[in-house]
Amino acid sequence: MKKLFVMAAMVLSSVGAFAQQAVGTTTIQPKVGLNVSTIADGDWKAGFAAGAELQYQATDKVGLAVGALYSAQGTKSNHVTWTPGYINIPVTLNYYVAQGLALKAGIQPGFMVAKDDMPDDAVKTFDLSVPVGLSYEYQNLVFDARYNIGCTKVFKHTDKGYNNVIQITVGYKFTL
């Protein structure tokens, strides 16, 4: 019984360590991380992501976020690696299912800013995706994992070619 009481006291005392923000607050979160991406039937390749997100905590369960991230995406196939760079603007609704744990979904326009050696007439420079994922907040650290489902084709002259990106980032929240 004593062990149960001690464990309950430890759990209750640690609840304050989770950093879900108070209703009505706005935070900015610089973040960095890794991508694993593919296009069409290509192999998955690694890349990186870096940027920041701004979040407004609308209710105790709902936050609205908008960000700007540089994302090195692309694919590998037949000894060729293609790594276009995008500036992505994720707009997400964050629903907190537990203290510090949020489910995320939204829409993400992206703009290709680096395309390696791909000719201009072969690729589209605008990309639209649907990010879905989850995040976990502890103190001011935010661990985020999301899957960006491509909705627009990357290549102009094919029926295939949607971006698919798994992104894992870590960030640090500052209250504004």
PAZAPA-4460 file (N, C-alpha, C; in steps of 0.05 Angstrom, whole numbers, plus 32768, in hexadecimal, padded with zeros to 4 digits):
% residues 176
    n_x    n_y    n_z   ca_x   ca_y   ca_z    c_x    c_y    c_z   seq   type   mol
   8011   7FE8   8000   8000   8000   8000   8011   8019   8000     1      M     A
   8027   8018   800F   8039   802F   8010   8046   8034   7FF5     2      K     A
   804D   801F   7FE6   8059   8022   7FCC   8044   802F   7FB8     3      K     A
   802B   8026   7FBA   8016   8031   7FAA   8013   804F   7FAF     4      L     A
   8013   8057   7FC8   8010   8073   7FD0   8028   8084   7FC5     5      F     A
   8040   8079   7FC8   8058   8087   7FBE   8057   808A   7FA0     6      V     A
   804F   8075   7F91   804D   8077   7F74   8038   808B   7F6C     7      M     A
   8021   808B   7F79   800C   809F   7F73   8015   80BB   7F78     8      A     A
   8024   80BF   7F8E   802E   80DA   7F94   8042   80E3   7F7F     9      A     A
   8053   80D1   7F75   8067   80D8   7F61   8059   80DF   7F47    10      M     A
   8045   80D0   7F3F   8036   80D5   7F26   8028   80F0   7F28    11      V     A
   801B   80F5   7F3E   800C   810F   7F41   801F   8126   7F42    12      L     A
   8037   8123   7F4E   8049   8139   7F50   8057   813F   7F35    13      S     A
   8058   812C   7F23   8064   8130   7F09   8051   813C   7EF5    14      S     A
   8037   813D   7EFA   8024   8148   7EE7   802C   8165   7EDF    15      V     A
   8035   8174   7EF2   803D   8190   7EEC   8055   8192   7ED9    16      G     A
   8063   817D   7ED5   807B   817E   7EC3   8073   817E   7EA6    17      A     A
   805A   8175   7EA0   8051   8175   7E84   804B   8192   7E7C    18      F     A
   8052   819A   7E64   8052   81B6   7E5D   803B   81BF   7E4B    19      A     A
   8025   81B1   7E4B   800E   81BB   7E3B   8008   81D7   7E45    20      Q     A
   8004   81E9   7E32   8002   8206   7E39   7FE6   820C   7E43    21      Q     A
   7FE5   8222   7E52   7FCB   822C   7E5D   7FBA   8237   7E46    22      A     A
   7FA0   8236   7E4A   7F8D   8240   7E36   7F93   825E   7E31    23      V     A
   7F93   8265   7E18   7F98   8281   7E10   7FB5   8289   7E0C    24      G     A
   7FC7   8277   7E10   7FE4   827D   7E0D   7FED   8277   7DF0    25      T     A
   8002   8285   7DE8   800E   8280   7DCE   802B   8279   7DD3    26      T     A
   8034   8265   7DC4   8050   825C   7DC7   805D   825B   7DAB    27      T     A
   8078   825E   7DAB   8087   8259   7D93   809A   8242   7D99    28      I     A
   809E   8231   7D85   80AD   8219   7D8A   80C1   8214   7D73    29      Q     A
   80DB   821C   7D76   80EF   8214   7D63   80F2   81F6   7D64    30      P     A
   80F7   81E9   7D4D   80F9   81CC   7D4D   810B   81C2   7D37    31      K     A
   8117   81AB   7D3B   8128   819E   7D27   8122   8180   7D28    32      V     A
   8128   8173   7D12   8122   8156   7D11   812A   8149   7CF7    33      G     A
   8121   8130   7CF5   8127   811F   7CDE   810E   8119   7CCE    34      L     A
   8111   8116   7CB4   80FC   810D   7CA2   8105   80F2   7C97    35      N     A
   80F2   80E1   7C91   80F6   80CA   7C7F   80E0   80CD   7C6A    36      V     A
   80E8   80CF   7C51   80D4   80D6   7C3C   80D7   80C4   7C23    37      S     A
   80C2   80C3   7C14   80C2   80B6   7BFA   80AF   80C4   7BE7    38      T     A
   80B2   80BF   7BCD   80A0   80C8   7BB9   809A   80B1   7BA7    39      I     A
   8081   80AD   7BA0   8078   8097   7B8E   8082   807C   7B99    40      A     A
   8090   806D   7B88   8099   8052   7B8F   80B6   8052   7B98    41      D     A
   80C1   8069   7B9D   80DD   806B   7BA5   80E2   8060   7BC0    42      G     A
   80FC   805E   7BC7   8104   8055   7BE1   8103   806D   7BF5    43      D     A
   8100   8067   7C0E   8100   807B   7C23   811C   8086   7C26    44      W     A
   811E   80A0   7C2B   8138   80AD   7C30   8136   80C0   7C47    45      K     A
   814D   80C4   7C54   814E   80D5   7C6C   8153   80F2   7C64    46      A     A
   8149   8104   7C74   814D   8121   7C70   814B   812F   7C8B    47      G     A
   8149   8149   7C8B   8146   8157   7CA5   8130   816C   7CA2    48      F     A
   8128   8176   7CB9   8114   818B   7CBB   811C   819F   7CD1    49      A     A
   8117   81B8   7CCC   811D   81CD   7CE0   810A   81E5   7CDC    50      A     A
   8101   81F0   7CF2   80F0   8208   7CF0   80E4   820F   7D0A    51      G     A
   80CC   8219   7D0A   80BE   8221   7D22   80A0   8220   7D1E    52      A     A
   8092   821C   7D35   8075   821D   7D35   806B   8230   7D4A    53      E     A
   8055   823D   7D44   8047   824F   7D56   802D   8241   7D5E    54      L     A
   8027   823F   7D78   800E   8232   7D81   7FFE   8243   7D93    55      Q     A
   7FE4   8244   7D8F   7FD1   8251   7DA1   7FC1   823C   7DAF    56      Y     A
   7FC1   823B   7DC9   7FB1   8228   7DD9   7F95   8232   7DDC    57      Q     A
   7F82   8229   7DCB   7F67   8234   7DCB   7F56   822A   7DE2    58      A     A
   7F59   8211   7DE9   7F4B   8205   7E01   7F5E   81F3   7E0F    59      T     A
   7F55   81E6   7E24   7F67   81D4   7E32   7F6D   81BB   7E21    60      D     A
   7F5D   81B6   7E0D   7F61   819E   7DFB   7F6A   81A5   7DDF    61      K     A
   7F67   81BE   7DD6   7F6B   81C5   7DBA   7F80   81DB   7DB7    62      V     A
   7F94   81D6   7DA7   7FA7   81EB   7D9F   7FA7   81ED   7D80    63      G     A
   7FAC   8205   7D77   7FAF   820A   7D5A   7FCB   8213   7D54    64      L     A
   7FD8   8206   7D40   7FF4   820C   7D3B   7FF8   8212   7D1D    65      A     A
   800B   8224   7D18   8015   8229   7CFD   8033   822B   7CFE    66      V     A
   8040   8220   7CEA   805D   821F   7CEB   806A   8226   7CD0    67      G     A
   8084   8227   7CD0   8094   822A   7CB7   80AD   8218   7CBC    68      A     A
   80B0   8204   7CAA   80C6   81F1   7CAD   80D4   81ED   7C93    69      L     A
   80EE   81EC   7C93   80FD   81E2   7C7B   80FE   81C4   7C7E    70      Y     A
   80F7   81B6   7C68   80F6   8199   7C69   8104   818E   7C50    71      S     A
   8119   817E   7C55   8128   8170   7C40   8119   8155   7C3C    72      A     A
   810C   8153   7C25   80FB   813B   7C20   8107   812B   7C09    73      Q     A
   80F7   811D   7BF9   8101   8110   7BE1   80FE   80F2   7BE2    74      G     A
   810F   80E5   7BD1   810E   80C8   7BCE   8128   80BE   7BC3    75      T     A
   812B   80A3   7BC3   8142   8096   7BB7   8137   8080   7BA4    76      K     A
   8144   807D   7B8D   813D   8066   7B7B   8153   8063   7B66    77      S     A
   8158   804B   7B5F   816C   8045   7B4A   8186   8055   7B4D    78      N     A
   8192   8055   7B64   81AB   8062   7B6A   81A9   8081   7B67    79      H     A
   8191   808C   7B67   818D   80A9   7B66   817F   80B1   7B7F    80      V     A
   818A   80C6   7B8B   817D   80D2   7BA3   8175   80EE   7B9C    81      T     A
   815B   80F5   7BA0   8151   810F   7B9A   8147   811C   7BB4    82      W     A
   8151   8133   7BBB   814B   8140   7BD5   8141   815D   7BD1    83      T     A
   8128   8160   7BCA   811E   817B   7BC8   811A   8187   7BE4    84      P     A
   811E   81A1   7BE6   811A   81AF   7BFF   8100   81BF   7BFE    85      G     A
   80F0   81BD   7C13   80D6   81CB   7C14   80D6   81DE   7C2C    86      Y     A
   80C7   81F4   7C29   80BE   8203   7C40   80A1   81FB   7C44    87      I     A
   809C   81ED   7C59   8081   81E4   7C60   8074   81F6   7C75    88      N     A
   805A   81FA   7C72   804B   820B   7C84   8035   81F9   7C91    89      I     A
   803B   81E9   7CA5   8026   81D9   7CB1   8012   81E9   7CC2    90      P     A
   7FF9   81E4   7CBE   7FE4   81F0   7CCE   7FD5   81D9   7CDB    91      V     A
   7FD7   81D6   7CF5   7FCC   81BE   7D02   7FB9   81C5   7D19    92      T     A
   7FA6   81B3   7D1E   7F95   81B3   7D35   7FA2   819E   7D48    93      L     A
   7FA8   81A6   7D60   7FB4   8194   7D74   7FA0   818E   7D89    94      N     A
   7F98   8175   7D8C   7F84   816C   7D9F   7F93   815D   7DB5    95      Y     A
   7F92   8167   7DCE   7F9F   815A   7DE4   7F8E   8145   7DF0    96      Y     A
   7F96   812C   7DED   7F87   8115   7DF8   7F8F   810F   7E14    97      V     A
   7FA6   8119   7E1D   7FAF   8116   7E39   7FC2   812D   7E3D    98      A     A
   7FC9   8132   7E56   7FDB   8148   7E5D   7FF6   8145   7E4E    99      Q     A
   7FFC   8157   7E3C   8015   8157   7E2D   8015   8146   7E14   100      G     A
   8000   8136   7E0E   7FFE   8125   7DF7   7FE9   812F   7DE3   101      L     A
   7FF1   8136   7DCB   7FDF   8142   7DB8   7FDE   8131   7D9E   102      A     A
   7FC6   812E   7D93   7FC3   8124   7D78   7FC1   813C   7D65   103      L     A
   7FCD   813A   7D4D   7FCF   8151   7D3B   7FC5   814A   7D20   104      K     A
   7FB8   815C   7D13   7FAF   8159   7CF7   7FAB   8175   7CEB   105      A     A
   7FB0   8177   7CD1   7FAC   8191   7CC5   7FB1   8190   7CA7   106      G     A
   7FBB   81A6   7C9D   7FC2   81A9   7C81   7FDD   81B7   7C7F   107      I     A
   7FEC   81B1   7C6A   8007   81BB   7C68   800E   81C2   7C4B   108      Q     A
   800D   81DC   7C44   8018   81E4   7C2A   8036   81E4   7C2C   109      P     A
   8043   81DC   7C16   8060   81DC   7C15   806A   81E8   7BFA   110      G     A
   8081   81F5   7BFC   808C   8203   7BE4   80A8   81F9   7BE0   111      F     A
   80AD   81ED   7BC8   80C7   81E2   7BC2   80DB   81F9   7BBE   112      M     A
   80F0   81FA   7BCD   8104   820F   7BCB   811F   8205   7BC1   113      V     A
   8122   81EB   7BC1   813B   81DE   7BB6   8133   81C5   7BA9   114      A     A
   813C   81C1   7B90   8133   81A9   7B81   814A   8198   7B75   115      K     A
   8162   819C   7B7F   8179   818E   7B74   817B   8194   7B56   116      D     A
   817F   817F   7B46   8183   8182   7B29   816A   817D   7B18   117      D     A
   8153   817D   7B25   813A   8177   7B16   8132   818F   7B05   118      M     A
   812C   818B   7AEB   8123   81A1   7ADA   8109   81AE   7AE4   119      P     A
   8107   81C8   7ADE   80EF   81D7   7AE7   80D5   81CB   7ADD   120      D     A
   80D5   81C1   7AC4   80BC   81B7   7AB8   80B5   819B   7AC1   121      D     A
   80C5   818F   7AD3   80C0   8174   7ADC   80B2   8173   7AF7   122      A     A
   80B5   8188   7B07   80AA   8187   7B23   8097   819E   7B28   123      V     A
   8085   819A   7B3B   8074   81AF   7B45   8081   81BB   7B5E   124      K     A
   807F   81D5   7B61   808C   81E1   7B77   807A   81E5   7B8F   125      T     A
   8060   81DE   7B8C   804D   81E0   7BA2   8045   81C4   7BAB   126      F     A
   8045   81BF   7BC4   803D   81A5   7BCF   8028   81A9   7BE5   127      D     A
   8014   8199   7BE6   8000   819A   7BFB   7FFF   817F   7C08   128      L     A
   8000   817F   7C23   7FFF   8165   7C31   7FED   8168   7C4A   129      S     A
   7FE6   8151   7C55   7FD6   8150   7C6E   7FE8   8144   7C83   130      V     A
   7FF0   8154   7C97   8000   8149   7CAD   7FEE   813E   7CC2   131      P     A
   7FF4   8125   7CCB   7FE7   8118   7CE2   7FFC   810E   7CF4   132      V     A
   7FF8   8110   7D0E   800D   8106   7D20   8006   810A   7D3D   133      G     A
   801B   810A   7D4E   8017   810E   7D6A   8030   811B   7D76   134      L     A
   802C   8129   7D8C   8042   8135   7D9A   8040   8130   7DB8   135      S     A
   8057   8131   7DC5   8058   812D   7DE2   8068   8144   7DED   136      Y     A
   805D   8152   7E00   806B   8169   7E0C   8073   8162   7E29   137      E     A
   808C   8168   7E2F   8097   8164   7E4A   80A7   817D   7E51   138      Y     A
   809E   818B   7E66   80A9   81A5   7E6D   80A7   81B6   7E53   139      Q     A
   80BC   81C1   7E49   80B9   81D1   7E30   80C2   81C2   7E17   140      N     A
   80CA   81A9   7E1A   80D2   8198   7E03   80B9   818D   7DF6   141      L     A
   80BA   818C   7DDB   80A4   8181   7DCC   80AF   816C   7DB8   142      V     A
   80A6   8154   7DBB   80AE   813E   7DA8   8096   813A   7D96   143      F     A
   809B   813B   7D7C   8085   813B   7D68   808C   8126   7D53   144      D     A
   8078   8116   7D4C   807A   8102   7D36   8061   8106   7D24   145      A     A
   8066   8109   7D0A   804F   810C   7CF8   8055   80FF   7CDD   146      R     A
   803F   80F9   7CD0   8040   80EE   7CB5   8033   8102   7CA3   147      Y     A
   8041   810C   7C8F   8037   811F   7C7C   802E   8110   7C63   148      N     A
   8014   8110   7C5E   8008   8101   7C48   8006   8114   7C30   149      I     A
   8015   810F   7C1B   8015   8120   7C03   7FFA   811F   7BF5   150      G     A
   7FF0   8137   7BED   7FD7   8139   7BDE   7FDA   8143   7BC2   151      C     A
   7FF1   814E   7BBC   7FF7   8158   7BA1   800F   814A   7B96   152      T     A
   800F   8145   7B7B   8026   8138   7B6F   803E   814A   7B6E   153      K     A
   8056   813E   7B71   806F   814C   7B70   8077   8150   7B53   154      V     A
   8074   813C   7B43   807C   813C   7B27   8065   8144   7B15   155      F     A
   806B   8154   7B00   8056   815E   7AEE   804B   8149   7ADA   156      K     A
   805B   8136   7AD2   8054   8125   7ABC   8051   8108   7AC4   157      H     A
   8045   8103   7ADB   8040   80E7   7AE4   8028   80E6   7AF6   158      T     A
   801B   80CF   7AF7   8004   80CB   7B09   800D   80C5   7B26   159      D     A
   8026   80BD   7B29   8030   80B7   7B44   8041   80CF   7B4E   160      K     A
   804A   80CD   7B66   805D   80E1   7B6E   8054   80F4   7B84   161      G     A
   8048   80E9   7B99   8040   80F9   7BB0   8055   80F7   7BC6   162      Y     A
   805A   810D   7BD4   806C   810D   7BEB   8060   80FD   7C02   163      N     A
   806F   80EC   7C0E   8068   80DF   7C27   807F   80E2   7C3A   164      N     A
   807A   80EF   7C51   808F   80F7   7C63   8089   80F0   7C80   165      V     A
   809A   80E1   7C8C   8099   80DC   7CA9   80AD   80EF   7CB6   166      I     A
   80A3   80FF   7CC9   80B4   8114   7CD5   80B4   8112   7CF3   167      Q     A
   80CB   8111   7CFF   80CE   8110   7D1C   80DF   8128   7D24   168      I     A
   80D4   8139   7D36   80E2   8151   7D3E   80E2   8154   7D5D   169      T     A
   80F5   8164   7D66   80F5   816C   7D82   80F7   818B   7D83   170      V     A
   80E7   8197   7D94   80E6   81B4   7D96   80E6   81BD   7DB3   171      G     A
   80E8   81D7   7DB6   80E7   81E3   7DD0   80D4   81FB   7DCF   172      Y     A
   80C0   81FA   7DE1   80AB   820F   7DE2   80B2   8227   7DF3   173      K     A
   80AD   823E   7DE8   80B0   8257   7DF6   8095   8265   7DF6   174      F     A
   808C   826E   7E0D   8073   827C   7E0F   8077   8299   7E07   175      T     A
   8065   82A3   7DF6   8068   82BF   7DED   8058   82D1   7DFF   176      L     A
***
